[in-house]
Amino acid sequence: MLWLNMDRSLDVALKVQVYEQIRTRILRGELKAGYKLPPSRELATHLGVSRNVVVDAYEQLLAEGYVEGKQGSGTYVTKGAVLEQDLVEKPLFPVTSEGSQEDDPDVIDFRTGIPALDRFPRKEWGKLAKEVCEEAPNAVFGYGVPEGRVEFRYELSRYLRRTRGVYCHPDQLVITSGATQGFSVIAKLLIAQNKTVVLEDPITQEIQTIANSAGGVLHPVPVDLQGLKTDCLPWDITPGFVFVTPSHQFPLGVTLPIQRRIQLIQYARTKETYIVEDDYDSEFRYSGEPIRSLQGLDPDRVIYVGTFSKILSPALRMGYLILPPALIQRCRELKWLHDLHTPALDQLILSRFIHEGRLERHIRKMRKLYEKRRDFLKLALEQSFGDRVSISGDSTGLHLIAEFKDMEWTEDIQRHVQQHQVKVYPVEVHAIRKGKHLRKVILGFSNLSREQIEEGVRRLKIACQYLP
């Protein structure tokens, strides 16, 4: 008789236990091809379970091809169902050892790019989600178009014109599942194998990785106190595109002035190439109005990339591209190949959120909150480190740059600091040409309370006092 172990303490149905154990033995070769399984009634009696448990397990094995039924004879193991044991025993869901702030709440993480998650407008969003779900026509629950819902693109184009000085028709918008997907689509659209891509240096590792993955060759152009040094643009090549963060350079936080913006546009026109403008967090400017977009100066040469991850929540996975007319159709095709379309219900909820003025009210509220958190972080750094640290890049966005006059952020120093339950992020990590930003770290403040900021700086000070 076939011996199986039935464990009623497990949160696994008995029929699944029967199926899994027989399946595993077949895959391992313990039950050879041609082996006859016991009759369902006999095995059920032997195991002390109902006959339906065994019948259901046998039917599943039959449906998947592990066994075959012979009329009037019984159920037999089929040929070709043996797999090497080491493959069978690999866990279905591998467990990673990488931790996160959520796994270790005692760590103070100065990571940038994360808005205040506890201030997400849950009640408003939940109410709108319920209304949209109940009122949406049936077609919304089917397949959508790759460029996104027309209602959302219309509201978004009006919002961007009003707040960012962006000029576009709704048809120029392609809604993406976050800015990262937008960058990936652009890379596939404009980068051929071994095509040069001009990037600010330093610049986020993310865009470096995406450009490299698409076959691009990186050509770094240094950044100074006025952003991309346009006098260093390469004239001996025609790049696939020039990538910039003009309103709030990442990571250094500087702003590209109008003179350099014009020089950059003239370069793109002369070379007949495109500028990719990443406008990732410029809504949060703490002195005066947000800087107007580069795209508004030349919509035919600038591809504008935006996201709601920094404004609302990364969990929404909602971003967008604004494209020159010549690129629209091909971009839609590439978006379709990525994931068909971005979730329609989320687009409709966000459309209502914008239309009713809720988004702009939320941004105004968050701007005040982030300004207070920024000011408190600056004060804490100045009180703890005095003239050992200088602060820059703090007029806009969700992070600032702290430059330590007497310390370079090597990997050993970084590990030492993390042992004190605090995380900071060296600028040098994002540098293409290494060695120019060794004393600078990025400190995000938007998702940290006043108490967390104070404690994080205290831990950082202690760590710096006892360097290895």
C-alpha positions in Angstrom: 0.0 0.0 0.0 1.2 3.5 -0.8 2.2 5.3 2.4 1.3 9.0 2.7 1.5 11.2 5.8 -1.7 13.1 6.5 -1.1 16.1 8.9 -4.3 17.7 10.0 -2.5 20.4 11.9 -1.3 22.0 8.7 -3.1 24.8 7.0 -3.1 22.7 3.8 -6.1 20.8 2.5 -5.9 17.0 2.7 -6.5 16.6 -1.0 -3.5 18.9 -1.6 -1.3 16.9 0.7 -2.2 13.7 -1.1 -1.6 15.3 -4.5 1.7 16.9 -3.4 3.2 13.7 -1.9 2.3 11.5 -4.9 3.5 14.2 -7.4 6.9 14.6 -5.5 7.5 10.8 -5.5 6.8 10.7 -9.3 9.1 13.6 -10.0 11.9 12.0 -7.9 11.4 8.6 -9.7 10.3 6.8 -6.6 7.1 5.8 -8.3 8.2 4.5 -11.7 6.4 4.7 -15.0 3.7 2.1 -15.1 3.3 1.9 -11.3 -0.4 1.4 -10.5 -1.8 3.7 -7.8 -4.1 2.1 -5.2 -7.9 2.3 -5.9 -9.2 5.6 -4.5 -11.6 3.9 -2.1 -8.8 1.6 -0.7 -6.3 4.4 -0.3 -8.9 6.6 1.4 -9.7 3.9 3.9 -6.0 3.4 4.5 -5.4 7.1 5.1 -8.5 7.7 7.1 -9.9 10.3 4.8 -13.0 10.6 2.6 -12.9 9.0 -0.8 -13.5 12.5 -2.4 -10.1 13.6 -1.0 -8.3 10.9 -3.0 -10.5 11.3 -6.1 -9.8 15.0 -6.3 -6.0 14.4 -5.9 -6.0 11.7 -8.6 -8.0 14.0 -10.9 -5.4 16.8 -10.5 -2.5 14.4 -11.2 -4.4 13.2 -14.3 -5.1 16.7 -15.5 -1.3 17.6 -15.2 -0.2 14.4 -16.9 1.5 12.6 -14.0 -0.8 9.7 -14.3 -3.2 8.1 -16.8 -6.3 6.1 -16.4 -6.9 2.8 -18.1 -10.5 1.8 -18.6 -11.4 -1.0 -16.2 -7.8 -1.4 -15.1 -6.9 1.6 -12.8 -4.6 4.6 -12.6 -0.9 4.4 -13.7 2.1 6.6 -13.5 3.0 8.0 -17.0 6.4 8.0 -18.7 8.6 11.1 -18.8 7.6 12.6 -15.5 10.9 12.3 -13.6 12.9 15.4 -12.8 16.2 15.6 -11.0 15.8 15.7 -7.2 17.8 18.9 -6.6 15.5 20.8 -8.9 12.4 19.4 -7.3 13.5 20.4 -3.8 14.2 24.0 -4.6 11.8 26.2 -2.7 9.0 27.7 -4.7 9.4 31.1 -3.1 13.1 31.9 -2.4 13.7 33.9 0.7 16.1 36.8 0.4 18.2 38.0 3.3 18.1 41.6 2.4 16.5 43.7 5.0 14.5 46.9 4.8 13.5 49.7 7.0 10.2 48.0 7.5 12.0 44.8 8.7 14.1 46.8 11.1 12.1 49.8 12.5 15.0 50.7 14.7 17.1 51.9 11.8 16.8 55.7 10.9 17.0 55.7 7.1 17.8 59.1 5.4 16.7 57.6 2.0 15.5 60.2 -0.4 12.6 60.0 -2.9 10.0 58.8 -0.5 7.2 61.2 0.5 5.7 61.2 4.0 3.9 57.9 3.7 1.8 58.5 6.9 0.4 61.6 5.2 -1.0 59.9 2.2 -4.7 61.0 1.9 -6.1 57.6 2.6 -9.7 58.6 3.4 -10.0 60.9 0.3 -8.4 58.3 -1.9 -10.6 55.5 -0.5 -13.7 57.5 -1.0 -12.8 58.4 -4.6 -11.8 54.8 -5.3 -15.2 53.6 -4.1 -17.1 56.1 -6.2 -15.0 55.4 -9.3 -15.4 51.7 -9.0 -19.2 52.0 -8.6 -19.7 54.6 -11.4 -17.2 53.4 -14.0 -18.7 51.9 -17.2 -18.1 48.3 -17.9 -15.5 49.0 -20.5 -13.1 50.4 -17.8 -12.7 46.8 -16.5 -11.5 45.5 -19.9 -8.3 46.1 -21.7 -7.3 49.7 -22.2 -5.1 51.6 -24.6 -1.4 51.8 -24.0 -1.3 55.6 -23.8 -3.7 55.7 -20.9 -7.3 56.9 -20.3 -8.2 60.0 -22.2 -9.9 61.5 -19.2 -6.7 61.2 -17.2 -4.5 62.6 -20.0 -6.8 65.6 -20.4 -6.7 66.4 -16.7 -3.0 65.8 -16.4 -2.2 68.0 -19.4 -4.2 70.9 -17.9 -2.5 70.4 -14.5 1.0 70.4 -16.0 0.3 73.5 -18.1 -0.9 75.3 -15.1 1.8 74.2 -12.6 4.9 73.3 -14.6 4.6 75.4 -17.7 4.4 72.3 -19.9 2.9 72.6 -23.4 1.2 69.5 -24.7 -1.9 68.1 -26.2 -3.4 65.1 -24.3 -2.4 62.9 -27.2 1.3 63.6 -26.5 0.9 61.9 -23.1 1.7 58.3 -22.5 0.9 57.0 -19.0 3.5 54.7 -17.6 3.8 52.4 -14.5 6.1 54.8 -12.8 9.0 56.9 -14.1 11.3 53.9 -14.3 9.2 52.3 -17.0 9.1 55.6 -18.8 12.9 55.7 -18.8 13.0 52.1 -20.1 10.6 53.0 -23.0 12.7 56.0 -23.9 15.9 54.0 -23.9 14.4 51.4 -26.2 13.1 54.2 -28.4 16.2 56.2 -28.8 19.3 54.0 -28.0 20.7 51.8 -30.6 23.6 49.3 -29.8 26.7 51.3 -28.8 24.9 54.6 -29.2 26.2 57.4 -27.0 24.0 58.8 -24.2 24.9 62.1 -22.6 24.2 62.2 -18.9 24.8 64.7 -16.1 27.6 63.5 -13.7 26.7 62.6 -11.0 23.2 61.3 -11.9 21.0 58.6 -10.4 22.3 55.1 -10.8 18.9 54.1 -12.1 19.2 55.9 -15.4 22.8 54.7 -15.8 21.7 51.1 -15.5 18.8 51.6 -17.9 20.9 53.2 -20.5 23.6 50.5 -20.2 21.0 47.8 -20.4 19.7 49.2 -23.7 23.2 49.1 -25.2 24.1 52.7 -24.6 27.5 54.1 -24.1 27.6 56.7 -21.3 29.2 60.1 -21.9 29.3 62.0 -18.6 29.1 65.8 -18.5 30.1 67.4 -15.2 27.7 69.4 -13.0 28.7 72.5 -11.2 26.8 75.0 -9.1 24.6 75.9 -12.1 23.9 72.4 -13.2 25.0 70.7 -16.4 28.1 72.4 -17.9 26.8 73.0 -21.4 30.3 74.1 -22.6 31.4 70.4 -22.0 28.7 68.9 -24.3 30.3 66.6 -27.0 30.3 68.1 -30.5 32.1 65.2 -32.2 29.2 62.8 -31.7 25.4 62.8 -32.1 24.0 61.2 -28.9 20.8 59.2 -28.6 19.6 61.8 -26.1 20.8 64.1 -23.4 19.5 63.3 -19.9 19.0 66.2 -17.4 17.3 67.1 -14.2 17.2 70.8 -14.7 14.8 72.0 -12.0 16.4 70.1 -9.2 19.6 68.2 -10.3 19.9 64.8 -8.7 21.7 64.4 -6.5 23.4 67.8 -6.0 20.2 69.8 -6.0 21.2 72.7 -8.2 19.0 74.5 -10.8 19.9 74.9 -14.5 19.6 78.7 -15.4 17.9 79.9 -18.5 21.2 80.6 -20.3 22.3 77.0 -20.0 18.8 75.8 -20.9 19.0 77.7 -24.1 22.4 76.4 -24.9 21.3 72.9 -24.3 18.3 73.3 -26.6 20.5 74.8 -29.3 22.8 71.8 -29.0 19.8 69.4 -29.4 18.5 71.3 -32.4 21.9 71.3 -34.1 22.6 67.7 -33.4 18.9 66.7 -34.2 18.7 64.8 -31.0 16.4 64.9 -28.0 16.6 66.1 -24.4 15.1 63.9 -21.7 13.9 66.1 -18.8 13.4 64.2 -15.5 11.1 66.5 -13.4 11.0 64.2 -10.4 10.3 66.4 -7.3 10.4 70.0 -8.4 6.8 70.7 -7.1 8.4 71.1 -3.6 10.3 74.4 -3.9 10.6 76.2 -0.6 11.4 79.7 -1.9 9.1 81.2 -4.6 7.2 79.3 -7.2 8.5 76.0 -8.7 10.9 76.4 -11.6 9.2 76.1 -15.0 9.9 73.1 -17.1 12.6 72.9 -19.9 9.9 71.3 -22.1 8.0 74.5 -22.3 10.9 76.1 -24.1 11.0 73.5 -26.9 8.2 70.8 -27.0 9.6 69.4 -30.2 13.1 68.6 -28.7 12.3 67.7 -25.1 10.8 64.5 -23.7 9.3 65.2 -20.3 9.2 62.5 -17.6 7.1 62.9 -14.5 5.9 60.7 -11.6 3.4 60.7 -8.8 5.8 58.6 -6.6 7.3 61.6 -5.0 4.1 63.6 -4.7 1.7 60.9 -3.4 3.1 57.4 -3.1 5.5 55.1 -4.9 2.9 52.4 -4.4 0.7 54.0 -7.0 3.2 53.2 -9.8 2.0 56.1 -11.8 4.2 58.1 -14.1 4.0 59.7 -17.6 5.9 60.8 -20.6 5.2 63.9 -22.8 6.5 63.3 -26.2 7.3 65.3 -29.3 4.8 64.4 -32.0 7.4 62.4 -34.1 7.8 59.9 -31.2 4.2 59.3 -30.1 3.2 56.3 -32.1 6.4 54.3 -31.6 6.3 55.1 -27.9 2.7 53.8 -27.7 3.8 50.6 -29.4 6.6 50.1 -26.9 4.4 50.8 -23.9 2.0 48.1 -25.2 4.9 45.6 -25.4 5.8 46.4 -21.8 2.5 45.8 -20.1 -0.4 46.6 -22.4 -1.6 49.5 -20.3 -1.3 51.1 -16.8 -4.3 50.1 -14.5 -7.3 52.1 -15.6 -9.1 52.4 -12.3 -6.0 54.1 -10.7 -5.9 56.5 -13.6 -9.6 57.4 -13.1 -9.1 57.9 -9.4 -6.2 60.2 -9.9 -8.0 62.1 -12.6 -10.8 62.9 -10.2 -8.2 63.7 -7.5 -6.7 66.3 -9.9 -10.0 67.6 -11.2 -11.4 68.4 -7.8 -8.2 70.3 -6.8 -7.2 67.7 -4.2 -3.7 67.1 -5.6 -2.7 70.8 -5.5 -4.1 71.1 -2.0 -2.1 68.0 -1.0 1.1 69.5 -2.5 0.7 72.8 -0.7 0.2 70.9 2.6 3.2 68.7 2.0 5.4 71.6 0.9 4.9 73.2 4.3 5.6 70.0 6.1 8.7 69.2 4.2 10.1 72.7 4.6 9.8 72.3 8.4 11.5 68.9 8.3 14.2 70.3 6.0 14.8 73.2 8.4 15.0 70.9 11.4 17.5 68.6 9.7 19.7 71.6 8.8 19.5 72.8 12.4 20.3 69.4 13.8 23.3 69.0 11.5 24.7 72.5 12.3 24.3 71.9 16.1 26.0 68.5 15.9 28.8 69.2 13.4 29.2 72.9 13.4 31.5 74.2 10.6 32.6 70.6 9.9 29.6 70.3 7.6 28.3 72.5 4.8 24.8 72.1 3.4 23.6 72.6 -0.2 20.9 71.6 -2.7 18.1 72.3 -0.2 16.0 74.9 -1.9 13.8 72.3 -3.6 12.9 68.6 -3.3 13.0 65.9 -0.7 16.7 65.8 0.2 19.8 68.0 0.9 23.5 67.5 0.5 25.8 67.5 3.5 29.5 67.9 2.7 31.9 66.9 5.6 35.1 68.8 5.4 37.2 66.2 7.3 35.8 62.8 6.2 35.5 60.8 3.0 32.6 58.4 2.7 34.4 55.2 1.9 32.7 51.8 2.0 34.3 51.1 5.4 33.0 54.3 6.8 29.6 53.6 5.3 29.5 50.1 7.0 30.7 51.7 10.3 27.8 54.2 10.2 25.2 51.6 9.5 26.4 49.7 12.5 25.0 52.6 14.5 21.5 52.0 13.1 21.5 55.0 10.7 21.7 55.0 6.9 23.0 57.8 4.8 23.8 57.8 1.0 27.1 58.9 -0.5 26.9 61.1 -3.6 29.9 59.3 -5.0 27.7 56.2 -5.6 25.9 58.1 -8.4 29.1 59.5 -9.9 30.1 58.1 -13.3 33.7 59.5 -13.1 34.7 58.7 -9.6 36.7 60.8 -7.0 35.0 64.2 -7.1 32.3 63.9 -4.5 33.9 61.7 -1.8 32.9 64.0 1.1 29.2 64.4 0.3 26.2 62.5 1.4 22.5 62.6 0.4 20.1 63.1 3.3 16.4 62.6 2.6 14.0 64.1 5.2 10.5 63.8 3.7 9.5 60.5 5.3 11.1 61.1 8.7 9.5 62.7 11.7 11.2 65.5 13.8 12.0 62.9 16.4 13.5 60.5 13.8 15.6 63.3 12.3 17.0 64.3 15.7 17.8 60.7 16.7 19.3 60.0 13.2 21.7 62.9 13.4 22.6 62.0 17.0 23.6 58.5 15.9 25.5 59.9 12.9 27.4 62.2 15.2 28.4 59.3 17.5 29.4 57.2 14.5 31.6 59.9 13.2 33.3 60.4 16.6 34.4 56.8 16.7 35.6 56.1 13.2 37.6 52.9 12.5 
